[in-house]
Amino acid sequence: MHKIENILIGIALILFGIASMLIFNYTEWGVFEVFGVISPIVGLIVVIVGAIYEGKTNDPKN
């Protein structure tokens, strides 16, 4: 279940970065430019980690 949550959080960060760049173009506030550059990069990292990471299992055989 954590795998899906991580992927969805990563997608949300990517969309937040796109929205931040649109807000920056409208308001010219520098903080939105920083969020617009950092958020998609962090989002991609979270999506990749969420897709690869298996997590801990409660199965005693593993």
N, CA, C and O atoms as a GROMACS GRO file, in nm:
protein
  248
    1MET      N    1   0.081  -0.119   0.000
    1MET     CA    2   0.000   0.000   0.000
    1MET      C    3   0.086   0.126   0.000
    1MET      O    4   0.048   0.227  -0.058
    2HIS      N    5   0.200   0.119   0.065
    2HIS     CA    6   0.287   0.236   0.068
    2HIS      C    7   0.342   0.271  -0.069
    2HIS      O    8   0.375   0.386  -0.097
    3LYS      N    9   0.351   0.172  -0.154
    3LYS     CA   10   0.402   0.193  -0.289
    3LYS      C   11   0.310   0.288  -0.366
    3LYS      O   12   0.356   0.382  -0.430
    4ILE      N   13   0.181   0.263  -0.358
    4ILE     CA   14   0.084   0.348  -0.428
    4ILE      C   15   0.082   0.488  -0.367
    4ILE      O   16   0.074   0.587  -0.440
    5GLU      N   17   0.089   0.496  -0.235
    5GLU     CA   18   0.089   0.626  -0.168
    5GLU      C   19   0.210   0.709  -0.208
    5GLU      O   20   0.197   0.830  -0.232
    6ASN      N   21   0.326   0.648  -0.216
    6ASN     CA   22   0.447   0.721  -0.256
    6ASN      C   23   0.436   0.771  -0.399
    6ASN      O   24   0.477   0.884  -0.428
    7ILE      N   25   0.384   0.690  -0.487
    7ILE     CA   26   0.369   0.732  -0.626
    7ILE      C   27   0.271   0.848  -0.637
    7ILE      O   28   0.295   0.943  -0.711
    8LEU      N   29   0.160   0.841  -0.563
    8LEU     CA   30   0.062   0.949  -0.567
    8LEU      C   31   0.116   1.078  -0.506
    8LEU      O   32   0.086   1.187  -0.556
    9ILE      N   33   0.194   1.068  -0.400
    9ILE     CA   34   0.257   1.187  -0.341
    9ILE      C   35   0.355   1.249  -0.439
    9ILE      O   36   0.363   1.371  -0.450
   10GLY      N   37   0.430   1.166  -0.510
   10GLY     CA   38   0.523   1.216  -0.611
   10GLY      C   39   0.452   1.288  -0.724
   10GLY      O   40   0.497   1.394  -0.769
   11ILE      N   41   0.340   1.232  -0.770
   11ILE     CA   42   0.263   1.297  -0.875
   11ILE      C   43   0.207   1.430  -0.826
   11ILE      O   44   0.205   1.528  -0.900
   12ALA      N   45   0.162   1.434  -0.701
   12ALA     CA   46   0.111   1.558  -0.644
   12ALA      C   47   0.221   1.664  -0.635
   12ALA      O   48   0.195   1.782  -0.659
   13LEU      N   49   0.342   1.624  -0.602
   13LEU     CA   50   0.454   1.720  -0.597
   13LEU      C   51   0.487   1.773  -0.735
   13LEU      O   52   0.519   1.891  -0.750
   14ILE      N   53   0.480   1.689  -0.835
   14ILE     CA   54   0.506   1.734  -0.972
   14ILE      C   55   0.400   1.836  -1.015
   14ILE      O   56   0.433   1.939  -1.073
   15LEU      N   57   0.274   1.807  -0.986
   15LEU     CA   58   0.167   1.900  -1.021
   15LEU      C   59   0.177   2.029  -0.941
   15LEU      O   60   0.146   2.136  -0.993
   16PHE      N   61   0.220   2.021  -0.815
   16PHE     CA   62   0.240   2.140  -0.735
   16PHE      C   63   0.352   2.227  -0.793
   16PHE      O   64   0.343   2.350  -0.791
   17GLY      N   65   0.455   2.164  -0.845
   17GLY     CA   66   0.563   2.240  -0.908
   17GLY      C   67   0.516   2.312  -1.033
   17GLY      O   68   0.555   2.426  -1.058
   18ILE      N   69   0.434   2.247  -1.112
   18ILE     CA   70   0.380   2.311  -1.233
   18ILE      C   71   0.290   2.429  -1.194
   18ILE      O   72   0.299   2.536  -1.254
   19ALA      N   73   0.205   2.408  -1.093
   19ALA     CA   74   0.118   2.517  -1.047
   19ALA      C   75   0.199   2.632  -0.989
   19ALA      O   76   0.163   2.748  -1.007
   20SER      N   77   0.307   2.602  -0.920
   20SER     CA   78   0.392   2.706  -0.864
   20SER      C   79   0.456   2.790  -0.973
   20SER      O   80   0.468   2.912  -0.957
   21MET      N   81   0.498   2.728  -1.082
   21MET     CA   82   0.556   2.806  -1.191
   21MET      C   83   0.451   2.895  -1.257
   21MET      O   84   0.481   3.007  -1.297
   22LEU      N   85   0.328   2.847  -1.268
   22LEU     CA   86   0.221   2.930  -1.323
   22LEU      C   87   0.191   3.048  -1.231
   22LEU      O   88   0.169   3.160  -1.278
   23ILE      N   89   0.189   3.024  -1.101
   23ILE     CA   90   0.167   3.132  -1.005
   23ILE      C   91   0.284   3.230  -1.010
   23ILE      O   92   0.262   3.351  -1.001
   24PHE      N   93   0.405   3.182  -1.024
   24PHE     CA   94   0.522   3.270  -1.034
   24PHE      C   95   0.511   3.361  -1.156
   24PHE      O   96   0.543   3.479  -1.147
   25ASN      N   97   0.467   3.307  -1.268
   25ASN     CA   98   0.452   3.390  -1.388
   25ASN      C   99   0.348   3.499  -1.368
   25ASN      O  100   0.358   3.606  -1.429
   26TYR      N  101   0.250   3.474  -1.285
   26TYR     CA  102   0.144   3.571  -1.262
   26TYR      C  103   0.183   3.674  -1.156
   26TYR      O  104   0.155   3.793  -1.173
   27THR      N  105   0.247   3.631  -1.046
   27THR     CA  106   0.273   3.719  -0.933
   27THR      C  107   0.417   3.769  -0.925
   27THR      O  108   0.443   3.871  -0.861
   28GLU      N  109   0.512   3.699  -0.989
   28GLU     CA  110   0.655   3.732  -0.983
   28GLU      C  111   0.713   3.722  -0.841
   28GLU      O  112   0.809   3.792  -0.808
   29TRP      N  113   0.655   3.636  -0.757
   29TRP     CA  114   0.712   3.612  -0.624
   29TRP      C  115   0.818   3.503  -0.636
   29TRP      O  116   0.793   3.399  -0.696
   30GLY      N  117   0.934   3.527  -0.579
   30GLY     CA  118   1.046   3.435  -0.593
   30GLY      C  119   1.027   3.301  -0.524
   30GLY      O  120   1.084   3.201  -0.567
   31VAL      N  121   0.947   3.299  -0.418
   31VAL     CA  122   0.928   3.174  -0.345
   31VAL      C  123   0.858   3.070  -0.432
   31VAL      O  124   0.885   2.951  -0.420
   32PHE      N  125   0.769   3.114  -0.519
   32PHE     CA  126   0.701   3.020  -0.607
   32PHE      C  127   0.795   2.966  -0.714
   32PHE      O  128   0.778   2.854  -0.762
   33GLU      N  129   0.893   3.044  -0.752
   33GLU     CA  130   0.992   2.995  -0.848
   33GLU      C  131   1.076   2.884  -0.786
   33GLU      O  132   1.107   2.784  -0.851
   34VAL      N  133   1.112   2.903  -0.660
   34VAL     CA  134   1.190   2.799  -0.590
   34VAL      C  135   1.108   2.671  -0.578
   34VAL      O  136   1.159   2.562  -0.605
   35PHE      N  137   0.980   2.684  -0.537
   35PHE     CA  138   0.894   2.566  -0.530
   35PHE      C  139   0.874   2.503  -0.668
   35PHE      O  140   0.868   2.381  -0.680
   36GLY      N  141   0.865   2.586  -0.770
   36GLY     CA  142   0.845   2.536  -0.905
   36GLY      C  143   0.963   2.459  -0.960
   36GLY      O  144   0.946   2.374  -1.047
   37VAL      N  145   1.081   2.489  -0.910
   37VAL     CA  146   1.201   2.416  -0.956
   37VAL      C  147   1.226   2.293  -0.870
   37VAL      O  148   1.261   2.187  -0.922
   38ILE      N  149   1.209   2.305  -0.740
   38ILE     CA  150   1.243   2.197  -0.648
   38ILE      C  151   1.137   2.087  -0.646
   38ILE      O  152   1.171   1.968  -0.644
   39SER      N  153   1.009   2.124  -0.645
   39SER     CA  154   0.902   2.025  -0.629
   39SER      C  155   0.898   1.917  -0.737
   39SER      O  156   0.884   1.800  -0.702
   40PRO      N  157   0.910   1.950  -0.866
   40PRO     CA  158   0.909   1.840  -0.964
   40PRO      C  159   1.028   1.745  -0.952
   40PRO      O  160   1.014   1.625  -0.976
   41ILE      N  161   1.142   1.798  -0.914
   41ILE     CA  162   1.260   1.712  -0.898
   41ILE      C  163   1.238   1.616  -0.781
   41ILE      O  164   1.264   1.497  -0.793
   42VAL      N  165   1.191   1.669  -0.668
   42VAL     CA  166   1.162   1.585  -0.552
   42VAL      C  167   1.050   1.487  -0.585
   42VAL      O  168   1.054   1.371  -0.543
   43GLY      N  169   0.950   1.532  -0.661
   43GLY     CA  170   0.841   1.444  -0.701
   43GLY      C  171   0.887   1.328  -0.785
   43GLY      O  172   0.842   1.215  -0.766
   44LEU      N  173   0.976   1.354  -0.879
   44LEU     CA  174   1.030   1.244  -0.960
   44LEU      C  175   1.109   1.145  -0.877
   44LEU      O  176   1.100   1.024  -0.899
   45ILE      N  177   1.186   1.195  -0.781
   45ILE     CA  178   1.262   1.107  -0.694
   45ILE      C  179   1.168   1.020  -0.611
   45ILE      O  180   1.191   0.900  -0.594
   46VAL      N  181   1.060   1.081  -0.558
   46VAL     CA  182   0.965   1.005  -0.477
   46VAL      C  183   0.893   0.900  -0.561
   46VAL      O  184   0.870   0.789  -0.514
   47VAL      N  185   0.858   0.933  -0.684
   47VAL     CA  186   0.792   0.835  -0.772
   47VAL      C  187   0.885   0.718  -0.802
   47VAL      O  188   0.841   0.603  -0.798
   48ILE      N  189   1.010   0.746  -0.832
   48ILE     CA  190   1.105   0.639  -0.863
   48ILE      C  191   1.128   0.551  -0.741
   48ILE      O  192   1.129   0.428  -0.752
   49VAL      N  193   1.146   0.613  -0.625
   49VAL     CA  194   1.167   0.535  -0.502
   49VAL      C  195   1.041   0.455  -0.470
   49VAL      O  196   1.051   0.340  -0.428
   50GLY      N  197   0.924   0.515  -0.488
   50GLY     CA  198   0.799   0.443  -0.461
   50GLY      C  199   0.778   0.326  -0.554
   50GLY      O  200   0.719   0.226  -0.515
   51ALA      N  201   0.824   0.337  -0.677
   51ALA     CA  202   0.808   0.228  -0.772
   51ALA      C  203   0.907   0.115  -0.746
   51ALA      O  204   0.877  -0.001  -0.775
   52ILE      N  205   1.024   0.146  -0.694
   52ILE     CA  206   1.128   0.045  -0.673
   52ILE      C  207   1.120  -0.018  -0.534
   52ILE      O  208   1.138  -0.139  -0.521
   53TYR      N  209   1.094   0.062  -0.432
   53TYR     CA  210   1.100   0.015  -0.294
   53TYR      C  211   0.989  -0.085  -0.265
   53TYR      O  212   0.872  -0.058  -0.293
   54GLU      N  213   1.023  -0.199  -0.210
   54GLU     CA  214   0.928  -0.305  -0.181
   54GLU      C  215   0.869  -0.292  -0.041
   54GLU      O  216   0.754  -0.330  -0.020
   55GLY      N  217   0.943  -0.242   0.053
   55GLY     CA  218   0.894  -0.228   0.190
   55GLY      C  219   0.916  -0.354   0.270
   55GLY      O  220   0.961  -0.456   0.217
   56LYS      N  221   0.885  -0.346   0.397
   56LYS     CA  222   0.900  -0.459   0.487
   56LYS      C  223   0.774  -0.544   0.481
   56LYS      O  224   0.663  -0.493   0.466
   57THR      N  225   0.793  -0.674   0.494
   57THR     CA  226   0.679  -0.766   0.496
   57THR      C  227   0.666  -0.827   0.634
   57THR      O  228   0.764  -0.834   0.709
   58ASN      N  229   0.548  -0.870   0.668
   58ASN     CA  230   0.524  -0.935   0.797
   58ASN      C  231   0.536  -1.087   0.785
   58ASN      O  232   0.513  -1.160   0.882
   59ASP      N  233   0.572  -1.134   0.668
   59ASP     CA  234   0.585  -1.277   0.645
   59ASP      C  235   0.713  -1.327   0.712
   59ASP      O  236   0.822  -1.279   0.678
   60PRO      N  237   0.704  -1.423   0.806
   60PRO     CA  238   0.825  -1.471   0.873
   60PRO      C  239   0.918  -1.552   0.782
   60PRO      O  240   1.033  -1.576   0.819
   61LYS      N  241   0.871  -1.595   0.667
   61LYS     CA  242   0.955  -1.674   0.578
   61LYS      C  243   1.062  -1.589   0.510
   61LYS      O  244   1.165  -1.642   0.468
   62ASN      N  245   1.039  -1.458   0.498
   62ASN     CA  246   1.135  -1.371   0.428
   62ASN      C  247   1.230  -1.310   0.524
   62ASN      O  248   1.318  -1.234   0.484
   0.00000   0.00000   0.00000
